[in-house]
């Protein structure tokens, strides 16, 4: 009887130890690895979705719907087109990491439809950027609402189309 009682008292301890092992495995620091980004086709005007950044800017901002992807690394990649009030256009292919609130520039688009690799390819924090930052708008309003990744390109396109101005 004493042996049975001793075994019954040990069961909760064994279960607790097993749970601690599970927690340790689950919370283990698994290093994040970025997948290789592939340049999308050059954006077409028919695929551009406007998005709002701020009423304080005269620039117009667009995302190329066909360029949006959500990688297995959870990076939302997209082509952004910025039209200045004077008509000049800036085109870039970028990535946004919701988990850390960072953005990365991969390439610049040129008028002839070609891409050139960006020189500064480091991840940069976007949370502290100004209200005029389109990165901040994409992070907060479209691709990472409440810091949570959109799950697919389709979801990202739907969010952009719902919140256009």
ROSE-158738 format. One record per atom (N, C-alpha, C): atom name; x, y, z; residue number from 1; residue in one letter. Coordinates in steps of 0.2 Angstrom, whole numbers, plus 5000, padded with zeros to 4 digits. Layout:
N
   name      X      Y      Z   resi   resn
     CA      X      Y      Z    NUM      a
...
REM end
This chain:
165
   name      X      Y      Z   resi   resn
      N   5004   4994   5000      1      x
     CA   5000   5000   5000      1      x
      C   5004   5006   5000      1      x
      N   5010   5006   5004      2      x
     CA   5014   5012   5004      2      x
      C   5017   5013   4997      2      x
      N   5019   5008   4994      3      x
     CA   5022   5009   4987      3      x
      C   5017   5012   4982      3      x
      N   5011   5009   4983      4      x
     CA   5006   5012   4978      4      x
      C   5005   5020   4980      4      x
      N   5005   5021   4986      5      x
     CA   5004   5028   4988      5      x
      C   5010   5033   4986      5      x
      N   5016   5030   4986      6      x
     CA   5022   5033   4984      6      x
      C   5021   5035   4976      6      x
      N   5019   5030   4973      7      x
     CA   5019   5030   4965      7      x
      C   5013   5035   4963      7      x
      N   5008   5035   4967      8      x
     CA   5003   5040   4966      8      x
      C   5005   5047   4967      8      x
      N   5009   5048   4972      9      x
     CA   5012   5055   4974      9      x
      C   5017   5057   4969      9      x
      N   5020   5052   4965     10      x
     CA   5025   5054   4960     10      x
      C   5023   5056   4953     10      x
      N   5016   5054   4952     11      x
     CA   5014   5055   4945     11      x
      C   5013   5062   4944     11      x
      N   5011   5067   4948     12      x
     CA   5010   5074   4947     12      x
      C   5017   5077   4945     12      x
      N   5022   5074   4949     13      x
     CA   5029   5077   4948     13      x
      C   5032   5075   4941     13      x
      N   5030   5069   4939     14      x
     CA   5032   5066   4932     14      x
      C   5029   5070   4927     14      x
      N   5022   5071   4928     15      x
     CA   5019   5075   4923     15      x
      C   5021   5082   4922     15      x
      N   5023   5085   4928     16      x
     CA   5025   5092   4928     16      x
      C   5032   5093   4925     16      x
      N   5037   5088   4926     17      x
     CA   5043   5088   4923     17      x
      C   5042   5087   4915     17      x
      N   5038   5083   4913     18      x
     CA   5036   5082   4906     18      x
      C   5034   5088   4903     18      x
      N   5030   5092   4906     19      x
     CA   5027   5098   4904     19      x
      C   5033   5103   4903     19      x
      N   5037   5104   4908     20      x
     CA   5043   5108   4908     20      x
      C   5047   5107   4901     20      x
      N   5048   5100   4900     21      x
     CA   5052   5098   4894     21      x
      C   5049   5101   4888     21      x
      N   5042   5100   4888     22      x
     CA   5038   5103   4882     22      x
      C   5039   5110   4881     22      x
      N   5038   5114   4887     23      x
     CA   5039   5121   4886     23      x
      C   5046   5123   4884     23      x
      N   5051   5119   4886     24      x
     CA   5058   5121   4884     24      x
      C   5059   5120   4876     24      x
      N   5056   5114   4874     25      x
     CA   5056   5113   4867     25      x
      C   5052   5118   4863     25      x
      N   5047   5120   4865     26      x
     CA   5042   5124   4862     26      x
      C   5045   5131   4861     26      x
      N   5048   5134   4867     27      x
     CA   5051   5140   4867     27      x
      C   5058   5141   4865     27      x
      N   5061   5136   4863     28      x
     CA   5068   5136   4861     28      x
      C   5069   5141   4856     28      x
      N   5074   5145   4857     29      x
     CA   5076   5150   4852     29      x
      C   5078   5147   4845     29      x
      N   5073   5147   4841     30      x
     CA   5075   5145   4834     30      x
      C   5076   5151   4830     30      x
      N   5082   5151   4827     31      x
     CA   5084   5157   4823     31      x
      C   5080   5157   4817     31      x
      N   5078   5163   4815     32      x
     CA   5074   5165   4809     32      x
      C   5079   5165   4803     32      x
      N   5077   5162   4798     33      x
     CA   5080   5162   4792     33      x
      C   5076   5165   4786     33      x
      N   5079   5170   4783     34      x
     CA   5075   5173   4777     34      x
      C   5076   5169   4771     34      x
      N   5071   5168   4767     35      x
     CA   5071   5164   4761     35      x
      C   5074   5169   4755     35      x
      N   5076   5166   4750     36      x
     CA   5079   5171   4745     36      x
      C   5073   5174   4741     36      x
      N   5073   5181   4740     37      x
     CA   5068   5184   4737     37      x
      C   5069   5184   4729     37      x
      N   5064   5183   4726     38      x
     CA   5064   5183   4719     38      x
      C   5060   5189   4716     38      x
      N   5064   5193   4711     39      x
     CA   5061   5199   4709     39      x
      C   5054   5197   4705     39      x
      N   5049   5201   4706     40      x
     CA   5043   5200   4702     40      x
      C   5043   5203   4695     40      x
      N   5039   5202   4691     41      x
     CA   5039   5205   4685     41      x
      C   5037   5213   4686     41      x
      N   5040   5217   4681     42      x
     CA   5039   5224   4682     42      x
      C   5031   5226   4683     42      x
      N   5029   5230   4687     43      x
     CA   5022   5232   4688     43      x
      C   5019   5235   4682     43      x
      N   5013   5233   4681     44      x
     CA   5008   5235   4676     44      x
      C   5003   5240   4679     44      x
      N   5001   5245   4676     45      x
     CA   4997   5250   4679     45      x
      C   4990   5247   4680     45      x
      N   4988   5242   4677     46      x
     CA   4981   5239   4678     46      x
      C   4981   5235   4685     46      x
      N   4987   5233   4687     47      x
     CA   4988   5229   4693     47      x
      C   4989   5233   4700     47      x
      N   4989   5240   4699     48      x
     CA   4991   5244   4704     48      x
      C   4985   5246   4709     48      x
      N   4986   5245   4715     49      x
     CA   4980   5246   4720     49      x
      C   4983   5252   4724     49      x
      N   4979   5258   4724     50      x
     CA   4981   5264   4728     50      x
      C   4980   5262   4736     50      x
      N   4984   5265   4740     51      x
     CA   4983   5265   4747     51      x
      C   4985   5271   4750     51      x
      N   4981   5273   4756     52      x
     CA   4982   5279   4759     52      x
      C   4988   5279   4764     52      x
      N   4992   5284   4764     53      x
     CA   4997   5285   4769     53      x
      C   4995   5291   4774     53      x
      N   4994   5297   4771     54      x
     CA   4992   5303   4775     54      x
      C   4990   5308   4771     54      x
      N   4985   5312   4773     55      x
     CA   4983   5318   4770     55      x
      C   4988   5323   4769     55      x
      N   4993   5323   4773     56      x
     CA   4998   5328   4773     56      x
      C   5003   5327   4767     56      x
      N   5002   5322   4763     57      x
     CA   5007   5322   4757     57      x
      C   5003   5322   4751     57      x
      N   5006   5325   4746     58      x
     CA   5003   5325   4739     58      x
      C   5005   5319   4735     58      x
      N   5009   5315   4737     59      x
     CA   5011   5309   4734     59      x
      C   5006   5304   4733     59      x
      N   5006   5300   4728     60      x
     CA   5001   5294   4727     60      x
      C   5005   5288   4728     60      x
      N   5002   5283   4732     61      x
     CA   5005   5277   4733     61      x
      C   5001   5271   4731     61      x
      N   5005   5266   4728     62      x
     CA   5001   5260   4725     62      x
      C   5005   5254   4727     62      x
      N   5002   5248   4727     63      x
     CA   5005   5242   4728     63      x
      C   5003   5238   4721     63      x
      N   5008   5235   4718     64      x
     CA   5007   5230   4713     64      x
      C   5004   5224   4715     64      x
      N   4997   5222   4714     65      x
     CA   4994   5216   4717     65      x
      C   4997   5210   4715     65      x
      N   5000   5210   4709     66      x
     CA   5003   5203   4707     66      x
      C   5010   5202   4710     66      x
      N   5013   5207   4713     67      x
     CA   5019   5206   4716     67      x
      C   5019   5204   4723     67      x
      N   5013   5204   4726     68      x
     CA   5013   5203   4734     68      x
      C   5014   5195   4735     68      x
      N   5018   5193   4740     69      x
     CA   5019   5186   4742     69      x
      C   5020   5186   4749     69      x
      N   5018   5181   4752     70      x
     CA   5019   5180   4759     70      x
      C   5024   5173   4760     70      x
      N   5030   5174   4761     71      x
     CA   5034   5168   4761     71      x
      C   5034   5164   4767     71      x
      N   5037   5158   4767     72      x
     CA   5037   5153   4772     72      x
      C   5041   5156   4778     72      x
      N   5045   5162   4777     73      x
     CA   5048   5165   4782     73      x
      C   5044   5171   4785     73      x
      N   5038   5171   4783     74      x
     CA   5033   5176   4785     74      x
      C   5034   5183   4783     74      x
      N   5038   5184   4778     75      x
     CA   5040   5191   4775     75      x
      C   5035   5192   4770     75      x
      N   5031   5198   4771     76      x
     CA   5027   5200   4765     76      x
      C   5031   5204   4760     76      x
      N   5031   5202   4754     77      x
     CA   5035   5205   4749     77      x
      C   5030   5208   4744     77      x
      N   5032   5214   4741     78      x
     CA   5028   5218   4737     78      x
      C   5032   5223   4733     78      x
      N   5029   5226   4728     79      x
     CA   5032   5231   4724     79      x
      C   5027   5237   4725     79      x
      N   5031   5243   4727     80      x
     CA   5027   5249   4729     80      x
      C   5029   5254   4723     80      x
      N   5024   5258   4721     81      x
     CA   5025   5263   4716     81      x
      C   5023   5270   4719     81      x
      N   5027   5274   4719     82      x
     CA   5026   5281   4722     82      x
      C   5026   5286   4717     82      x
      N   5020   5290   4716     83      x
     CA   5020   5295   4711     83      x
      C   5020   5302   4714     83      x
      N   5025   5306   4713     84      x
     CA   5026   5312   4716     84      x
      C   5021   5317   4712     84      x
      N   5019   5322   4716     85      x
     CA   5014   5327   4713     85      x
      C   5017   5330   4706     85      x
      N   5023   5330   4705     86      x
     CA   5025   5332   4698     86      x
      C   5025   5327   4693     86      x
      N   5024   5321   4695     87      x
     CA   5023   5316   4690     87      x
      C   5029   5310   4690     87      x
      N   5034   5312   4694     88      x
     CA   5040   5307   4694     88      x
      C   5037   5301   4698     88      x
      N   5040   5295   4696     89      x
     CA   5038   5289   4699     89      x
      C   5044   5285   4702     89      x
      N   5044   5283   4708     90      x
     CA   5049   5279   4711     90      x
      C   5045   5272   4712     90      x
      N   5049   5267   4710     91      x
     CA   5047   5260   4710     91      x
      C   5052   5256   4714     91      x
      N   5050   5252   4719     92      x
     CA   5054   5247   4723     92      x
      C   5051   5241   4725     92      x
      N   5055   5236   4725     93      x
     CA   5053   5229   4728     93      x
      C   5055   5229   4735     93      x
      N   5051   5227   4740     94      x
     CA   5052   5227   4747     94      x
      C   5050   5222   4751     94      x
      N   5052   5221   4757     95      x
     CA   5049   5216   4761     95      x
      C   5047   5219   4768     95      x
      N   5042   5216   4771     96      x
     CA   5040   5219   4778     96      x
      C   5039   5213   4782     96      x
      N   5043   5213   4788     97      x
     CA   5042   5208   4793     97      x
      C   5038   5210   4799     97      x
      N   5032   5207   4799     98      x
     CA   5027   5209   4805     98      x
      C   5030   5208   4812     98      x
      N   5033   5202   4812     99      x
     CA   5035   5199   4819     99      x
      C   5040   5204   4822     99      x
      N   5044   5208   4818    100      x
     CA   5049   5212   4821    100      x
      C   5048   5219   4820    100      x
      N   5043   5221   4816    101      x
     CA   5041   5228   4814    101      x
      C   5047   5231   4809    101      x
      N   5050   5227   4805    102      x
     CA   5055   5229   4801    102      x
      C   5053   5229   4793    102      x
      N   5057   5233   4789    103      x
     CA   5056   5233   4782    103      x
      C   5063   5232   4779    103      x
      N   5063   5230   4773    104      x
     CA   5069   5229   4769    104      x
      C   5068   5230   4762    104      x
      N   5073   5234   4759    105      x
     CA   5073   5235   4752    105      x
      C   5077   5230   4748    105      x
      N   5074   5227   4742    106      x
     CA   5077   5223   4738    106      x
      C   5080   5225   4732    106      x
      N   5076   5229   4728    107      x
     CA   5078   5232   4722    107      x
      C   5074   5238   4720    107      x
      N   5077   5242   4715    108      x
     CA   5073   5248   4712    108      x
      C   5071   5246   4705    108      x
      N   5065   5249   4703    109      x
     CA   5063   5248   4696    109      x
      C   5065   5254   4692    109      x
      N   5066   5253   4686    110      x
     CA   5068   5258   4681    110      x
      C   5063   5259   4676    110      x
      N   5063   5265   4672    111      x
     CA   5058   5266   4667    111      x
      C   5058   5261   4661    111      x
      N   5064   5258   4660    112      x
     CA   5064   5253   4655    112      x
      C   5062   5246   4657    112      x
      N   5059   5246   4663    113      x
     CA   5056   5239   4665    113      x
      C   5061   5235   4668    113      x
      N   5067   5237   4670    114      x
     CA   5072   5233   4673    114      x
      C   5073   5234   4680    114      x
      N   5076   5230   4684    115      x
     CA   5077   5231   4691    115      x
      C   5085   5231   4692    115      x
      N   5086   5235   4698    116      x
     CA   5093   5235   4700    116      x
      C   5093   5234   4707    116      x
      N   5098   5230   4710    117      x
     CA   5098   5228   4717    117      x
      C   5100   5234   4721    117      x
      N   5096   5234   4727    118      x
     CA   5098   5239   4731    118      x
      C   5104   5238   4735    118      x
      N   5107   5244   4737    119      x
     CA   5114   5243   4740    119      x
      C   5113   5242   4748    119      x
      N   5108   5245   4751    120      x
     CA   5107   5245   4758    120      x
      C   5102   5239   4759    120      x
      N   5104   5233   4760    121      x
     CA   5099   5228   4761    121      x
      C   5098   5225   4768    121      x
      N   5099   5229   4772    122      x
     CA   5098   5228   4779    122      x
      C   5091   5229   4781    122      x
      N   5089   5225   4786    123      x
     CA   5082   5226   4789    123      x
      C   5082   5232   4793    123      x
      N   5077   5236   4793    124      x
     CA   5077   5243   4797    124      x
      C   5070   5243   4800    124      x
      N   5070   5246   4806    125      x
     CA   5064   5246   4810    125      x
      C   5060   5252   4807    125      x
      N   5053   5250   4807    126      x
     CA   5048   5255   4804    126      x
      C   5044   5258   4809    126      x
      N   5044   5255   4815    127      x
     CA   5039   5258   4820    127      x
      C   5040   5265   4822    127      x
      N   5046   5267   4822    128      x
     CA   5048   5274   4824    128      x
      C   5047   5279   4818    128      x
      N   5045   5277   4812    129      x
     CA   5045   5282   4807    129      x
      C   5039   5287   4807    129      x
      N   5039   5292   4803    130      x
     CA   5034   5297   4804    130      x
      C   5028   5295   4801    130      x
      N   5023   5299   4802    131      x
     CA   5016   5297   4799    131      x
      C   5016   5297   4792    131      x
      N   5021   5301   4789    132      x
     CA   5021   5301   4781    132      x
      C   5024   5295   4778    132      x
      N   5027   5290   4783    133      x
     CA   5030   5284   4780    133      x
      C   5025   5279   4777    133      x
      N   5026   5277   4771    134      x
     CA   5021   5272   4768    134      x
      C   5023   5265   4771    134      x
      N   5029   5264   4774    135      x
     CA   5031   5258   4777    135      x
      C   5026   5257   4784    135      x
      N   5026   5263   4787    136      x
     CA   5022   5263   4793    136      x
      C   5014   5261   4792    136      x
      N   5012   5264   4786    137      x
     CA   5005   5263   4784    137      x
      C   5004   5256   4782    137      x
      N   5008   5253   4778    138      x
     CA   5008   5246   4776    138      x
      C   5008   5241   4782    138      x
      N   5013   5243   4787    139      x
     CA   5013   5239   4793    139      x
      C   5007   5239   4797    139      x
      N   5005   5245   4799    140      x
     CA   4999   5246   4804    140      x
      C   4992   5244   4801    140      x
      N   4991   5246   4794    141      x
     CA   4985   5246   4792    141      x
      C   4983   5241   4787    141      x
      N   4988   5238   4784    142      x
     CA   4987   5233   4778    142      x
      C   4990   5226   4779    142      x
      N   4996   5226   4780    143      x
     CA   5000   5219   4780    143      x
      C   5001   5216   4787    143      x
      N   5001   5220   4792    144      x
     CA   5002   5218   4799    144      x
      C   4997   5221   4804    144      x
      N   4991   5221   4803    145      x
     CA   4986   5224   4808    145      x
      C   4987   5221   4815    145      x
      N   4988   5225   4820    146      x
     CA   4990   5223   4827    146      x
      C   4996   5218   4827    146      x
      N   5000   5219   4823    147      x
     CA   5007   5215   4823    147      x
      C   5006   5208   4820    147      x
      N   5000   5207   4817    148      x
     CA   4999   5200   4815    148      x
      C   4999   5200   4807    148      x
      N   5003   5195   4805    149      x
     CA   5004   5194   4797    149      x
      C   4998   5193   4794    149      x
      N   4997   5196   4788    150      x
     CA   4992   5193   4783    150      x
      C   4994   5186   4781    150      x
      N   4990   5182   4780    151      x
     CA   4992   5175   4779    151      x
      C   4993   5173   4772    151      x
      N   4991   5177   4767    152      x
     CA   4992   5176   4760    152      x
      C   4992   5182   4756    152      x
      N   4994   5182   4750    153      x
     CA   4994   5187   4745    153      x
      C   4987   5189   4744    153      x
      N   4982   5185   4744    154      x
     CA   4975   5186   4743    154      x
      C   4972   5190   4748    154      x
      N   4974   5188   4755    155      x
     CA   4972   5192   4760    155      x
      C   4975   5199   4760    155      x
      N   4981   5200   4758    156      x
     CA   4984   5207   4758    156      x
      C   4981   5211   4753    156      x
      N   4979   5208   4747    157      x
     CA   4976   5212   4742    157      x
      C   4969   5214   4744    157      x
      N   4965   5209   4747    158      x
     CA   4958   5211   4750    158      x
      C   4959   5217   4755    158      x
      N   4964   5217   4759    159      x
     CA   4965   5222   4764    159      x
      C   4966   5229   4761    159      x
      N   4970   5229   4756    160      x
     CA   4972   5235   4752    160      x
      C   4965   5238   4748    160      x
      N   4962   5233   4745    161      x
     CA   4956   5235   4742    161      x
      C   4950   5238   4746    161      x
      N   4950   5235   4752    162      x
     CA   4945   5237   4757    162      x
      C   4946   5244   4760    162      x
      N   4953   5246   4760    163      x
     CA   4955   5252   4764    163      x
      C   4957   5257   4759    163      x
      N   4956   5257   4753    164      x
     CA   4958   5262   4748    164      x
      C   4954   5268   4749    164      x
      N   4957   5274   4747    165      x
     CA   4953   5280   4748    165      x
      C   4950   5283   4742    165      x
REM end
